[in-house]
């Protein structure tokens, strides 16, 4: 998918983003959802009645699932790779009314990290069925965290 990062909406402002990065991330898998475009995605996922989505882990991470069980609430962290990273202000409704990026839940931000609380429906090897996501299919998966601490940190 081609992104037009040169275009800004009326009232929006963008910054020059540095080439160098401060950290490296490891994608632990990918997310499969019913949505192929950002426009199709819900604004927030519904962990109780949202559609089933699948977290597909790289098989090396299967042992890290020990202690995770269906019915648990799990925080899913993911990388919104299609998002712009240069917007300082945004006009989410495309009406010229702008707000600062840090005042919005928009995926367009310097580091397009996203977090959703999901209901874990099932685990089948490296495939976790969940409800409550709001991202396009193919989104990189960064991490999973329990809703409450079952063990020690």
C-alpha positions in Angstrom: 0.0 0.0 0.0 1.4 3.4 -1.0 1.2 6.2 1.5 1.1 9.8 0.6 3.2 11.4 3.3 3.4 14.7 1.4 -0.2 15.5 1.8 -1.5 17.2 4.9 -5.1 18.2 5.6 -6.2 21.8 6.1 -4.8 23.0 9.5 -2.4 20.1 9.9 1.3 20.5 10.5 4.1 18.1 10.0 7.7 17.7 11.2 10.9 16.5 9.6 11.5 13.0 11.1 15.1 12.0 11.9 16.6 9.2 9.9 18.4 7.6 12.9 16.3 5.5 15.3 16.9 5.1 19.0 15.7 1.6 19.6 15.1 -1.7 17.8 11.9 -3.7 18.0 11.3 -7.4 17.4 8.0 -8.3 15.8 6.9 -11.5 17.5 4.2 -12.2 14.9 1.4 -10.7 12.8 -2.2 -10.0 13.4 -5.0 -11.3 11.2 -8.2 -9.3 11.2 -11.3 -8.9 8.9 -10.1 -5.4 7.9 -7.8 -4.6 4.9 -7.8 -0.8 5.1 -7.7 1.7 8.0 -11.0 3.1 7.0 -12.7 -0.3 7.7 -11.2 -0.6 11.2 -13.4 0.3 14.2 -12.2 3.2 16.3 -11.9 0.9 19.3 -12.2 -2.9 19.5 -14.8 -4.6 21.5 -13.4 -7.5 23.7 -16.8 -8.9 24.4 -18.7 -8.9 21.1 -16.1 -7.9 18.5 -15.2 -10.2 15.6 -12.7 -13.0 16.1 -9.1 -12.0 15.1 -6.0 -14.0 15.2 -2.5 -13.3 16.7 -0.1 -15.5 14.7 3.1 -15.8 16.8 6.5 -16.8 15.4 6.7 -20.4 16.7 9.8 -19.6 18.8 7.6 -17.6 21.2 5.2 -20.5 22.0 6.9 -21.3 25.3 6.3 -17.6 26.4 2.5 -18.4 26.4 2.9 -20.7 29.5 0.3 -19.5 32.0 -1.9 -17.6 29.4 -5.4 -19.1 29.2 -8.6 -18.6 27.3 -11.0 -16.1 28.9 -8.1 -14.0 30.0 -8.0 -10.3 29.2 -4.7 -9.7 27.4 -3.1 -6.4 26.4 -1.9 -6.6 22.8 0.8 -4.2 21.7 1.2 -3.7 18.0 3.0 -1.5 15.4 0.8 0.6 13.1 3.2 0.3 10.2 0.9 2.1 7.8 0.7 5.2 10.0 2.4 8.6 9.3 5.1 9.5 11.7 5.5 13.2 10.9 2.3 14.9 12.0 2.5 17.4 14.8 -1.1 18.5 14.5 -4.0 16.6 12.9 -7.5 17.2 11.7 -9.1 13.8 12.3 -12.5 14.7 10.8 -10.8 16.5 7.8 -12.8 19.7 8.8 -9.8 21.9 9.5 -10.3 21.6 13.3 -6.9 20.5 14.5 -5.4 19.1 17.7 -1.9 18.1 18.7 -1.0 14.6 17.9 -0.4 13.8 21.6 -4.0 14.8 22.4 -5.4 12.2 20.0 -5.6 8.4 19.8 -4.8 8.6 16.1 -2.3 5.9 14.8 -0.4 8.8 13.1 2.3 9.6 15.7 6.1 9.6 16.0 6.1 6.0 17.2 3.0 4.3 16.0 2.5 2.0 18.9 -1.0 0.7 19.6 -2.5 -1.1 22.5 -5.8 -3.0 22.9 -7.3 -5.0 25.7 -8.6 -8.2 24.1 -10.5 -11.2 25.3 -8.5 -14.4 24.6 -10.9 -16.9 23.1 -8.6 -19.8 22.2 -5.0 -20.9 21.8 -3.9 -23.3 19.1 -0.1 -23.6 19.0 1.2 -20.2 17.7 -2.4 -19.0 16.9 -4.4 -17.1 19.5 -8.0 -16.2 18.7 -8.9 -12.9 20.4 -11.7 -10.3 20.3 -11.2 -6.6 20.7 -8.7 -5.5 18.0 -9.0 -2.4 15.8 -6.2 -2.8 13.2 -5.7 -3.9 9.6 -4.8 -7.5 8.8 -1.0 -8.0 8.6 -0.2 -5.6 11.4 3.1 -6.5 13.2 2.6 -7.9 16.7 5.0 -6.5 19.4 4.1 -8.0 22.7 1.4 -9.5 24.9 0.8 -8.7 28.6 -1.7 -10.0 31.1 -4.4 -7.8 32.3 -3.4 -8.6 35.9 -0.2 -9.9 37.3 -0.4 -13.7 37.7 3.3 -14.0 38.6 6.1 -11.9 39.8 7.5 -9.1 37.6 
